[in-house]
Amino acid sequence: MIKKITFDTGIQGKHLLVLGAIHGNEIVGPNAIFKVIDDIQTYKINLKQGKVTFVPICNFNAYKRDVRQIDENLNRMIKYCEKPITYEQKLANEICQLIKQSDVLLDLHSTHCEGDVPFVFCDYPTTDNLKMVNSLSVDYVLLGWPQIYSGCTDIADYSTEKCAHDYQKIGVTLECGYHKEPKAMNIAYEAIVNVLLHFGIIDGVLASLPPKTTIRLTEYIVKKKSGYLCQNYKHLDVVQKGQKLAKYDDGEILYAPKDGYILLPNADADIGAEWYYLGVRE
């Protein structure tokens, strides 16, 4: 069901897996991956060791419809299902196997708000994962995703990063910015090249990058009923303790519990879905 392309040098080295369009409407990953594939095939990029497997479009049916998902959020259920029923469960089984067969995962995503700042998720800040994060030319790192979902009952947390961690692989998720922002594709393309350089799969020297700002997620807010965000928030907007963040149609107001950041706000969130996240600088 999932279409992939692998380039294998036949020389010992890391096996990198690059995923795009886990969510079907996130077109940045596929566009960047197709460009890298073309550059490898035309020898603009030359592999020297190891191998790389590309999956430009993981969620093909959703991609064709320009929607996030068909039955359920694929990046909340990347685990093996013995008797898959939904479309995304069947995809998850294939993705799990691909992650298991690789050494390193780079999962490319994009966001739904114009002007969103690119960042990288590092859910499991091991030494190897942090080194990989530092090879990416984005300014912000988000930590603490598994912790905020620990023990929750309303939303499952089986992401590609969790799958990689469970299989003892290196892996991070890059959010490249707004879906339709042209620069976002360049960020995704550069990320693939930088990771290839970092693991020695291609020749070259990785450019020195400035230190990143690290933000720790503290909580997520599920939209429980009809309502709206109080401002046109952008990802990584600063908020102050007591600031009005959202209001339900019945009059209930949600406030910022402390100074920090609002993260991944979704003004169009469905009832029962994540509305926004909160975080603080480390």
Buried (B, 14 or more C-beta within 10 A) or exposed (E): EBEBBEBEBEEEBBBBBBBBBBBBBBBBBBBBBBBBBEBBEEEEBEBEBBBBBBBBBBBBBBBEEEEBBBBEBBBBBBBBBEEBEBBBBBBBBBBBEBBBEBBBBBBBBBBBBEEBBBBBBBBBBEEBBBEBBBBBBBBBBBBBBBEBBEEEEEEEBBBBBBBBBBBEBBBBBBBBBBBEBEEBBBBBBBBBBBBBBBBEBBEEEBEEEEEBBBBBBBEBBBBEEEBEBBBEBBBBBEBEEEBEBBBBEEEEEBEBBEEBBBBBBBBEBEEEEBBBBBBEEE
